[in-house]
């Protein structure tokens, strides 16, 4: 069953590669959610990491809204793995629709550290991820 899930997971998305000088950034493009549960985030990380990417752009529209409810634990589990593997991540979207004060604080703190960034455009994500 897990192999079937991984197969359908890979069919639902494509990667656009942005080459900035020596930096390669994978931008995940999909019409559907690519992260619905913790395992999806870990599969995505593993797939892109083993393709040689250590900088990834995801779109908020492709992530389950539960991710942005910090009490669910989904964000914490997934983002910790990205951090452990030293894979920088930018999530592109409009986060103002999430009213949680803790999420707003989390976004501010994440953006200060520069490993996990929440930004409003792909261009901003590319700029941040291509900076050393």
NORUR-V31787 format. One record per residue. PHI is phi in degrees with one decimal (none if undefined). NEAR is the number of other C-alpha atoms within 10 Angstrom. Layout:
PHI:NEAR + PHI:NEAR
This chain:
none:6 + -63.9:7 + -63.3:8 + -63.7:8 + -62.0:12 + -62.9:15 + -65.1:11 + -67.9:11 + -58.9:16 + -71.1:14 + -74.0:10 + -85.8:13 + -141.2:17 + -137.0:13 + -111.7:15 + -105.2:12 + -95.5:15 + -106.9:16 + -106.2:12 + -119.7:13 + 52.7:7 + -94.0:7 + -96.8:16 + -109.3:18 + -122.9:25 + -94.7:23 + -107.7:22 + -81.4:18 + -117.0:17 + -157.8:16 + -92.7:10 + -127.8:13 + -62.0:18 + -102.4:23 + -126.4:24 + -112.6:16 + -151.3:15 + -54.8:16 + -59.8:14 + -63.4:18 + -64.1:21 + -69.2:16 + -63.2:17 + -61.3:19 + -56.9:22 + -61.3:16 + -59.3:14 + -74.3:18 + -61.3:18 + -77.3:9 + -90.1:10 + 95.9:12 + -94.7:18 + -123.1:20 + -140.4:25 + -134.1:27 + -113.4:26 + -119.1:22 + -106.3:22 + -53.7:21 + -65.0:17 + -100.3:20 + -121.6:20 + -54.8:16 + -58.7:13 + -60.4:15 + -57.1:20 + -86.8:21 + -97.5:16 + -59.0:14 + -65.4:12 + -68.8:11 + 84.2:13 + -63.1:20 + -59.8:18 + -58.6:14 + -62.8:15 + -68.0:21 + -67.1:20 + -63.8:12 + -64.9:15 + -58.3:22 + -64.6:13 + -58.7:9 + -88.0:13 + 57.2:13 + -101.1:18 + -79.9:20 + -133.3:26 + -121.5:27 + -107.4:23 + -101.0:21 + 172.1:17 + -106.4:14 + -94.3:16 + -67.7:9 + -72.6:7 + -93.2:12 + -83.5:11 + -65.9:13 + -63.9:9 + -65.4:13 + -67.3:17 + -59.4:15 + -64.0:11 + -61.5:14 + -63.2:16 + -60.6:13 + -65.4:13 + -61.0:14 + -66.5:16 + -69.4:11 + -80.2:9 + 75.9:16 + -84.5:18 + -121.4:23 + -125.4:23 + -114.4:24 + -132.2:21 + -96.9:16 + -138.0:14 + -64.1:17 + -61.0:11 + -65.6:15 + -62.7:23 + -62.4:22 + -60.8:10 + -65.6:18 + -72.6:24 + -86.7:17 + -76.8:9 + -84.6:6
